[in-house]
Amino acid sequence: MAQKSMMIEAIFQSWIKCPDLRFGQLIVNAIRDAENSTKVPLFYMEDYDLEAAIVEFACKNEKT
């Protein structure tokens, strides 16, 4: 249960950092970056890797 809460919090905080993105844009772009860097398709990606990818994408694209 804690991992699910951490994933939701990561999505929430990332969306705050990138407020101009719609939800789908945030998730798809983060997934695309993760798939390109890890060479693991989304279906096989571990939750913690996806969570890290979402946070990393938001940090790189944060609107200041």
BELPEWO-V847264 format. One record per residue. RES is the residue in one letter. PHI is phi in whole degrees, 0 to 359 (none if undefined). OMEGA is omega as a letter, one per 20 degrees, with the letter a starting at -180 (* if undefined). D_CENTER is the distance of its C-alpha to the mean C-alpha in whole Angstrom. Layout:
# BELPEWO-V847264
[[RES,PHI,OMEGA,D_CENTER] [RES,PHI,OMEGA,D_CENTER]]
This chain:
# BELPEWO-V847264
[[M,none,a,19] [A,296,r,17] [Q,297,r,14] [K,295,r,13] [S,296,r,14] [M,294,r,12] [M,296,r,9] [I,298,r,10] [E,295,r,11] [A,297,r,7] [I,296,a,6] [F,301,a,10] [Q,295,r,10] [S,292,r,7] [W,293,r,9] [I,296,r,12] [K,290,a,12] [C,234,a,11] [P,293,a,14] [D,280,r,15] [L,275,r,12] [R,282,a,13] [F,305,a,10] [G,300,r,11] [Q,297,r,10] [L,300,a,7] [I,292,a,6] [V,296,r,8] [N,295,r,8] [A,295,r,5] [I,296,r,7] [R,301,r,10] [D,299,a,9] [A,295,r,8] [E,297,r,11] [N,292,a,13] [S,278,a,13] [T,261,a,14] [K,62,r,16] [V,250,r,15] [P,297,a,14] [L,309,a,12] [F,302,a,15] [Y,255,a,15] [M,285,r,12] [E,288,a,12] [D,302,a,10] [Y,294,r,10] [D,289,r,9] [L,294,r,6] [E,302,r,5] [A,297,r,6] [A,295,r,5] [I,295,r,2] [V,296,a,5] [E,297,r,7] [F,300,a,6] [A,296,r,7] [C,295,a,10] [K,287,a,11] [N,244,a,11] [E,299,r,12] [K,272,a,15] [T,254,*,18]]
